[in-house]
Each structure stands twice: as structure tokens, then as C-alpha cells.
Amino acid sequence: MSYTLWFTGLSGSGKSTVAEKFKQMYPQFVLLDGDVVRKGLCSDLGFSKEDRSENMRRLIALCALFNSNDKCVITAFISPYEKWRMKAKETIRNCYIVYCNSDLNTCEKRDVKGLYKKARAGEIPEFTGISSPYEIPENADLVLDTQNKTVEECMTDLFCFTEELRKKHLKKTICVDFDGVITDYDGYKGWGNLHEPVFGVAETLAKLREDGWKIIVHTTRNETRLIEDYMNNHKIPFDEINRNSDGYMHANQGKPYADIYLDDRSLTFNGNWSKTYEQIKRFKTWKGR
């Protein structure tokens, strides 16, 4: 499961502090900090209304790109306008708005970067909270009280929230052997020889997908593209095709990671997809492995 935690709040509200702490705990997340991104990807932009809109457009597109490649993202952007935050939720799959709630007075007292002092002196035009508005999120998915709580307390609230997300989006994976389980098979007959599907396989895999399973097709054949066409032509649902030849080994000694493996040499698949479906539903763990 991939998702994006979109942190928003005034400068000095604690966005970067909490995001960086979270990144340390979960290194698999991609951290996008507004200040850092502005120095690189958006270094050609200023702080006019038009430039800020373009800055948000690029950041949303970047998060969506990571998300589409199954990367979890945590951001730290002021993103002061509700329309941009709603655009992020509309564009990025599984995007959650996290509002770091700390009022202007508190943020200005912190002023770790000296930005508020410069803004008050007129050295920084269009500064959020001073000369440019900040719209408080109307429907934030999580509100962190970064004004009154410690970083550790905010992290606890964030951990509880992400644990609920994990449960909500938890998706089990089933790795299904192509030969003998998806297609009838009577021994290796050579390259490109694909038999008819096993009776009931399309309907059963469709049920599994409805139940929230991720379906990986496992094969030792080299003609992966032909198998993809075969699956599509026979309307057999799947998420990935994993070719396991000698040149494509995986960390778990060959097969892709999955909660359940189905192949024609195991006890799991007995030739009847209807009964196999019930086995999968009752499955807890392998015995003796």
C-alpha cells in the first residue's frame, strides 16, 4: 500500500520537525520538504500568486508520480489554500491532509529561520500569515496540536493514525503459478504453448480481488508478454506477472513475496478452484515450513 501524508501549517508550526522524525522511523517514505524542493525543482519560482500555484502544481504532480510507483510520501508544505489541498487529495491516490495546528503568535515566537522578522520588516513580500493568508483546513484527516504538545506526543498521535491507515489499506498477496493452476498443463511443451484456462479460475480470482487480494502470476517461462496477453484475452484478473528465470532471482530465493503461494505441486491447489477459494479464505499459515 502506498499513501501520502500531506503536512500543512504555518511556517514554524512543526511540519518539518515531525516529518523528519517520522522519516527517521520509516525510511521507506520519500520526504519532500517545501524549502528543499524550492531550492531545486522550483528554484525558478518566486512567491507571487501565479508562482505559488505553479509550485503547488509541480509538488502535487511529483507526489502523484511517487505514489503511482508504490512509494509512500510525507510532505512538509505550507500549502496555505484549501483549493490546493483539495486538488492534492483529488490527484494523489490515498492522500491524507495532516494539519500542524499552531497559531501565528506561537510560530512567530519560534521563528527559527528569522523569516517572520524579515516579513514584518517588509523584506519578504507575500509571506503566509503576515501579508498573505493561510486558510485553516476545513476537513483535515489528522490535526496535530503542535502548539501545546511535544514532538514525542505528536509522533504518538501520528503513529496511531498511520496504524489505522495500515489496517484500512492492508492488502494480502497471493502468488499463483501459471502452469497447472491458471492454465491446464501436462508438462513442458515448448515456448509459447499455452493451454486453455482451468475451469473457474477467472471467476475465483475476481472474487479474491473483490476481497482485497493482490494477485501475482508466477511463471518460469520467458514469454511474459504472451502470458499477459493470455490473461487479458481470457479476462483473468491479475496485478503483476513475475517471471522467475535464472536471471531474475528474488530476495526470498526465487518467488515473489506473498501471503499464499498456489502451485500445482502443493496441497493448496487441488484442481478445484471453488474448493481452493474456501481454503484461501481459511488459510492462516504454512505447516512445517
N, C-alpha and C positions, 0 to 999 in steps of 0.2 A: 504494500500500500504506500502511495506517495501523497503527501499533502503539503500545503504551505501555511505557515504561521505568519500572518501579515501584521507586524507590530506597528502601531501608530501612536502618536502622542507628541507633545511639545518638545522642543529641544531642551534637554536636561531632565526629561521625565523618567529616564532609566531604560529606555529601549535598548540601546547598545549594550549596556551593562548586563541586563538579563539575557539578551540574545547571545552574547559571547559566553556567558556562563552555561547556557543551555547547549551551545555548540561544543563546549569542552566535555560535557556529559554525553552528548550524542554526536560524535564526529562524523557520522554518515550524513548529517544535514549539511546543505550548502548555505553558508551565511552570506547574506547580501546586506551590507551596511550602506545607508544612504550617502554618508560622507565619502566613503571609499569609492562607491560607484560614480559619484560626481567627479572624482579626480581622474577617472579612467573613461568608462563608456560614455559618460555625459559631460566630459570636460569642456565641450564646445557650447554648453548651455549656460545661460545666466539665470536670473530669478524673476524675470518678467512672467506675467500670467501665461503667455504663449510658451515660453521655455519650460515653465513648470509642468505644463500639460504634456509637452513632448518628453520631459524627464519621466513622468508617470507612465506614458505610453511605452517607452523603452523598458522600464522596470517590469511592467506587467507582462510584456512580451517575453522578457528574459525568464521570469518566474514560470510562465506557461511552458517555455521550452524545456526547462529543467524538469518540470512536472511531467511532461509528455514522455520524458526519458526515464521515468520512475525514480526521480531524485526528490527527496524531501528538502524543503527550503524554509529557512527562517529569515525574515527581513527585519530591518530597523529603519523605516522611512517615516518622516513626519506625516506625509500624505494628508494634508490638512482638510481636504474637501471630501465630503461624503460621496459625491458622484464618482470620484476616482476609486475610492474603496469599493463601491458597489460594482464598478467596472472590473476591478480585480477579481471579485467573487464570481462575476459572470464569465470571465475569461479563463480563469485558472481553476482547474478541477480540484475539488477539496481544498478550497482556500478559506481560512478562518481568520477573522479580524480579532486581534488582541490589542485592547486599548490600555495603554500605560497611563493611568489616571493620576496626574499630579498637576496641581493648579499653577498658574503663571507665577504667583508670588514665590512658591517653593522652588520652581525651576529657575527663576531669576536669582534667587539666593545661592543656588548651587553654582550656576554659570561657570562650569569647569573650563569651558573654552573661551570665556570672555566675550561671547557673542552678544549677549543681551546689553552689555555695557556699550559695545560698539553700535548696536541698533538704537539705543537710547540717544547716542551722540549723533545719530544720523549717518553713520559711516556704512551701515548695511541697509539698503533700501528693501522694502517688501519683506521684512523679517516676520515670520509667523509668530503671532501673539503680541507683537508690538505695532507694526504698521501693516500687517496682513492678517486676516482672520484665521482661526482654527475652529473647524466645525466638529463638535464632540460627536463621536459615533452614536447613531441612534439605536443600532441593533448589533453591538459588538458581541462576538461569540464568547469572549472572555474579557473581563475587566480586572486588571491587576492594580491594586492600590499601592502604587509605587511612592505615594506621598507619605503614608503612615506606616507601611510595612517595610521590614528589612528585605534585602535581596534574597536571603535564605527563605523567608516566608513567601515571597513572591514566586520563588522557584518551586516551593511545595505546591502552591496553587496551580502553577503551570504543569507540573508533573501529573497532578490529579486530572487535569484537563486532557493532557495528551494520552493518558492511560485510557480515558473514556473514548478518545478518538481511536485508539488502537483496537479496543473491543468493538467499536462500531464498524470499523473497516476491516476487521480481521477476515482474511480470505484463505481458506485451506487450498492446498495444491495437490492435484492428482496427476501422476505421470503414467500415461497409458502407452503400452507397447503397441506399435503399429501392426506388425506382423502377428497374426494369430489372435488378436484381440479386437482391433478395429477392422481389419480385413481378414477374410479367410486365407489360410496359409497352409501349404502342405510341403514345406521345405523350400530352401532357396532355389529359385528357378532362373536366376539371372537378372540383370539390370532392367528395370522398368516393367517387370511383370507384376502387375497389381490386380488382385482378385476383387470380387465383389465384397461389400461391407458385411460384417456379421449382423445377423438379424437383430434389430432393436438398439444398435449402438448409437445411432443418431438421436433417437428419442431419449435414451438414457443420459447421454452427455448433455443434452439440452436441459434435462431435469437438474443435473448436477450444477450446471451453470446458473440456473434459476435459484438453486440453493446457496449460491455464492462461491462455488468452487472455481479455481483457476485450472485450466486443462492444458497440460503439456503433452504433446505427442512425442514419444521416444522411438528412435529408429537407429539402426546401424547402417542403413542404406546411405548412399551418397546422393541419390536423386531427390534431395529435399524439396526442390521446386515442384517436381512431379507429384509428390505427396501432398503438397499444399493445394495444387490444382485438384487432386483427387478428393481431398476433404471438402473443398468448396463445391465441386461438382455434385457430390453426394449429400451436400447440406449437412455435414457432420461438424458441429461446433468445436472450436479449439481456440486457444490463446497463443500458443507457441509450438513450433516444431523444433525439437532438439536433436540434431544429428550427432551421433556418438561414434565417429570413426576413430582410428588410431591417432589422427592428428587433431582431435577435438576433445581432449580429456577435461573432466571437471574436478573440482576440489574433492568431491566425495567419491573418487575413483571410478568415474565414468558416467553415471547417470545424474541428471539434474536433481537438485534438492526438491523434495516433495513430502507431503504428509503420508501419501499412499502411493505405492507402485503397483500397477496392474500389468502382468505379462502372462503369456500362455504356459509358462513353466511353473508358476506359483499356484498356491491353493486359493489365492484371492479370486482369480477369474476361472470359473468352471464351465465356460461355454454358454452360459445363460445370463444375458445382460439384466434381465428382470431380477433374478436372484442376487446377482452381483451388486445391483443398486442397493438392495437391502443390506448386504454385507458392508458396503461402504458407509451407509448411514450408522451402522452399529460399531464400526471399526474404532478401536482405541489405540492399540499398539501392536507391533510385531511380537510374536512369541519366539523366544530362543535366539534373538538377534541383538 
